[in-house]
Amino acid sequence: MIVKIVYYSMYGHIHTMAQAMAEGVAQIQGARVDMRRVPETLSEDVLEKMGATQAQEKMKQVQVCTVD
């Protein structure tokens, strides 16, 4: 069983929740987690002004989802 966790997180709060969900799924025998984040639509300038740049950097390891 593959559990897909798709989320958007600007400041990292939802990212933390998604990681907790992934940890829970990982405890189920035979289950596999596939985490994806929704593409960011705001520019780097806007993210910096909103104070979200640092949180965005922490999430870069999670692959961005695509239509495919």
C-alpha positions as a printed Julia matrix, in Angstrom:
68×3 Matrix{Float64}:
  0.0    0.0     0.0
  1.29   3.43   -0.93
 -0.03   6.43    0.99
  0.42   9.71   -0.84
  0.67  12.78    1.36
  0.24  15.95   -0.71
  0.4   19.27    1.1
  1.14  22.99    0.89
  3.01  24.7     3.68
  4.31  28.25    3.67
  5.8   28.51    7.15
  6.41  24.8     7.83
  3.49  24.02   10.16
  1.67  21.77    7.7
  5.01  20.26    6.66
  5.55  19.19   10.28
  2.07  17.66   10.36
  2.7   15.81    7.09
  5.93  14.39    8.5
  4.05  13.16   11.58
  1.51  11.47    9.31
  4.34   9.84    7.36
  5.86   8.52   10.58
  2.5    6.99   11.52
  2.09   5.34    8.12
  5.64   3.97    8.31
  4.61   1.94   11.36
  2.08  -0.04    9.3
  3.55  -3.22    7.9
  3.68  -3.12    4.11
  2.84   0.56    3.87
  5.0    3.04    1.99
  4.79   6.83    2.08
  5.1    9.1    -0.93
  5.27  12.74    0.17
  4.79  15.58   -2.3
  4.36  19.3    -1.84
  2.21  21.59   -3.93
  4.24  23.95   -6.13
  4.84  27.41   -4.68
  3.15  30.19   -6.62
  4.66  33.14   -4.77
  7.92  34.7    -5.89
 11.09  34.52   -3.81
 10.75  38.25   -3.11
  7.27  37.85   -1.67
  8.29  34.82    0.39
 11.2   36.78    1.81
  8.96  39.72    2.74
  6.56  37.33    4.45
  9.37  35.69    6.42
  8.85  32.29    4.83
 12.19  31.81    3.08
 13.82  29.76    5.84
 10.84  27.39    6.11
 10.75  26.95    2.34
 14.42  25.94    2.36
 13.71  23.2     4.92
 11.06  21.69    2.64
 13.15  21.61   -0.55
 13.98  17.92   -0.01
 10.3   17.03   -0.56
  9.59  16.57   -4.24
  7.09  18.94   -5.84
  4.03  17.14   -7.23
  3.18  17.29  -10.92
  0.13  16.38  -12.95
  1.93  13.23  -14.08
